[in-house]
Amino acid sequence: MKARVFVPLMLFLGALVPLMGASGEKPLVVTTIAPLEGIVSDAFGDSVEVVYLIPPGADPHEYQLTASQIELLRRADVIVTTGGHLPVEKRIDELKKEGTIRAEVLFIDDYRRGGFRYLPEYWYNDKDNPHGIWLDPTNALAIAKATERALERVDGANANVYRVEYERFENRVMTVMRSYRAIVEGEKSAVIQMPADQYAIEWLGIKAIASVKPEEEIPAMGVDELVSTALKSDVIVYAVDSPDQLKDAVRELSAKSGKPLVEIRVFWSGRPYTEILIENSAAIIRALGEKAPENKPVAETDVTRYVALSLVAGIVLGTAIGVLIKK
């Protein structure tokens, strides 16, 4: 059974999860945050065991590894990070260099080989934005591809299984990308609540021109300072899992500028990546008021049909999507 639990329960059952080897056990993949677990589980299904380290609700920029989590990492076959900028990930890098960890550890250079890209923070000196990178489906594919390569290295006997699973995942993600990208016409822009939101919109052709909270260590901007910028934008984007104070700020900004609000999800657990990708994208498209162009038909697949339904009817994604995206 594929694990969808975080470390405390996993450690309790630790004796039941031996290293992959002669016993034929599935490789153990440890991700630093839950959304990465969503990518790996969606991409490789029951061919791997997946757990994540940082519990929901904990600040990933402040979280530190526990002794029991280090023991878990010692048993891992593959470790998937957001790239290496979190304190937990810097500690993992140290443990790998010390020889404490034997697993294949994936960092930003591994993802770049698969087309990963950082977006520039236009509102903050154009620096690389390391927040929410997984929300861009191109980056999600790069992370999954790097994981596939790592799995092939640790379990070459099942390399074809991992390759086929990745190709199916890539097909699902690319279908969603083509379907939604074809809908957005012309140049669009948005004011976002936090830097992570940028990755959910720019692959659609919507440029983030300002952020209410410019950076992790920088105080949020005042609403009145942003009204003139918001008036030039098409939508205002915020995360459902963000602090209430910031939610209040974007609601006030929307009221003062008259621009529609878009609610997306940045962090989640226990749900497949493609489900979140569809949910976020559908919310953005509905807020823009766009309709699928008649002269741009998209491929007739189960995913595409569900995309169309989600736009026309505005339905809430339920458990049925898990069946559709597997096809």
N, C-alpha and C positions, 0 to 999 in steps of 0.2 A: 504493500500500500504506500502511496506517495505521501510523504510527511508534509503537513501544513501546520506545524506547530513551531513555537519558538523555543529557544534553548532550554529553559528550565525543565520542561517536560521531556525534551530530548535527552537531557543529561540523566534524568531519572531512569530512562530506558537505555542508557548508554551501553550497557553490557550487551544489548541486543543488536547493536550497530557496529560490527567489526569492520576493520579495514577491508577494502576490496582486495581480493586475492584468489588463492586457490579454491576457496569455498564457493566462489561464484556469486558473492553478494553484489548487489548493485553499488555503483560508486556513490559515495557520500559527498554532496555538494553543499558547502556552507556559504551563504551570502551575508553581507554585512547588514543589509536592510531588507524589509519585506517586499517592496516593489521588485527588487532583483530576483527574489524567490518567485514572484509572479511570472517573470520572464523565463526563468530556467524551467519551472514546472510546466508552463505553457509550451515551451519549445521541445522538451524531452520527455514529458509525460511520466509514465510508470517505469521508464528505463533507468531512472535515477532516484535517489533519496535526496530531498532538499530541506534544509532548515535555515533559519536566519537568526542573526545575533541580537540586533537592537530591538527591544520590545516596542509595540505600538504605543505612541504617546511620549516616548522618551526623546529628548533632544539629541539627534545624531551628532551634533557638533560638540556636545559635552560628554557623551557617553564614554565610559571606560570599560575595557574588558575585565571580566572577573576571572578568578583562578579556574573555575569550572569551565568557563568558555574557552580558555586557553587549552584545557585538556581536550575539549571537543575539537578544536582546530588541529590538534595533534593527530586525531583520527580521520580528519577530512582527506579526501582525494583531490578535490578542487575547491578553491576559495574564490568567490566572485566579489569584487569590490566596486564602488562607484567610480573608481579611477585612482584613488589614493589620497584624497584631500582630508578625509575625516580622521580624527584622532585614533579611532579604532583601527583604521586601515594603515595608518603610519606605524602603529604598534605591531600589526600583522607583518608589515614589511621588515621590521626589526627582528621579529621572531623567525622569519624565513631566513634572513641573513645569518642569524645565530645558529641555525640548524635545528631549532626547536620544532619548526613546522616542516614537514616533508612534502606537503601538498603542492599541486600546481596553483600558484597564486596569480590572479589576473588583475593587471593594472592598466592604466590609460594607453600605454604603448601597444598592449595586446589588442585593444579595441580599435586603435587607429588603423591597424592592418585590415580591418573590415569596413572602413569608411566612417568611423566615428568622427564627430566634429563638435568642437566647442563653439557656442555662439558668443559674439561680443556683447557686453553690457553697454548698449548705446548711451544709457543714462548715467554711466559710472566709468568714465575714462576708457570705454571700449575694452576693458579687461575681459579675459575669458571667464565665462559664467560656468562655474562647476556645480551649480544647484539644479536638481531636477532633470539631469541629462537623459534619464531613462524615458521621459515623456515624449521625446522625439523618436518616432518609430525607426528611423535610420540608425540611431544609436542603439536602440533595443536589439536590432538585428546584428549590429556589430558585437554587442555583448554576448548574444546567443552564439554567434559564429565563433568567437574566441573560446567560449565554453565548450563548443563541439570539438574544437581542435585539442583542448586540454583533456577532454574525455577520451579522445582517440589515443592520446599519449599514455594515459593511465590504464586504459582497457582496450587495447588494440584489437582483441578478439571480437569485440562488439562495435567496431568502428562504423560498419555499414548501418547499424541500427541508429546510431547517433546522427549519422549523415542524413538518413532518410527522415528522421524526426525533425531535424533542423530545416530541411527543404520544405516540409509541410508547414512548419511555422512561418517560414519566409513567405510562402504562397499566401497564407492567411493575412499576414501583415501587409504585404504588397497590395493585395486586393482591397483592403480597407483604405490604404493610402491613395490608390488611384481613384477610388470611388469618391472620397471626400475632396481630394485636391482638385478634381475636375469641376467641382461645384463652385468654388470660390473664384470669382471673376474680378479683375481689376486690382488696383493697389488698395489694400486694407491696412488699418493700424489699430492698435489697442493700447490702453493703459492697463498695466498689470499690477497686481497687489504686491507680489514678491518675485525675485529673480527666477525662481523655479518655474513660474507660470510661462515664461518665455518659450520653453521647449514644447509646450503643448500647442502653441499657435503658429510659430514661424515656419514650420514645415508645410503648413497650409497656405502660406503666402501672406500672413498677417504679421506686420512688424510691431514689435513692442517699442513704443516711443517714450515711455516713462514708467517708473515703478514707485508705488506708494512707499514701500520700504526698499531703498536702493540696494542695500547690502546687509549681510548678517549683522555686522557690527555698527551699522549706521542707523540713526533714529529715523523713524518714518517721517515723511514729508507732511506738511499740513494740507488739508483738503483744499483750502482756498488757493494755495500755491499751484494746485494741479488742475483747477477748473478750466483755465484757458487751453491747456494742453488736451484735456479730455474732450473739449468741444471740437477739436480737430480730428479726433479718433472715431472709430466705428463702434467699438465695444469696450467694456471694462471687465477684466478677468480677475477672478479671485478663487482661492482654494477653499473647499468646504472644510478641510481639516486645519485651517489656519486659526490664529488667535482671535477671539471675539472682538478685541479692540480694533484689529485691522479689518475685520468684516464690517464693523460699524463705519469705518472710514470709507470703504469703497461704496457702501450703500448711500452714504451722504454725498459722495462724489457723483454717483449715478443720478441722484435726485437733483443736484445742482446743475449738472451738465445735460441731463435728459438722455444720456446714453444708456443702452441696455446693459444689464449685468449678466455675466456668464459665470456659472459655478462649475468648477472642474475639481478633479481629485488628484492630488499629488502623491500622497501616501495612502497605501491600502495594504491589506493582508488577506490571504485566503481566496483571492480571485485571480483568474488568468489575465495576462497582460492585454490580450486582444479585446477582452470585454471592456476593460477600462479605456482603451484606445477608442473604441467605438462610442462609448458613453460620453467621453470628453469631447470628441469631435462632433458628435451630434448636437451637443449643447451649444457649441460655438457656432455651428452652421445655423441653428434655429435662431440664435440671437442676432445674427447678421441678416436674417430674413431672406436668405438665398434659397433658390429652387434649382433643382437639377436641370441644366440646359438641355433642350430637346435635341440639339444637334451634336450632343456629346454622350452617346450611349455608353454604358459601362458593361463589362462582362457579366453575363447572367450566371451568378453563383449563389450559393446559399448565403454567403456573407453579404454580397451586394443586395440581395433581396431584403435582408434584414436591415441593411443601411437605409434603403429606400423607405421601409416601413417606419423606422425610427424618426426619419425626417418629416414624413407626411403626417403621421399620427401623433408624434411626440410621446411615444409609449415609453414606459420605464423598463429598462433591461432587467430581466428576471433570470431564473435558472435555465430557461429554455435556450438562452444564448450560448450556454456551455455546450449544448448539443450542436447548434448551428456552426459554431466556429471550429469544431473538430472535423467537419466534413470537408 
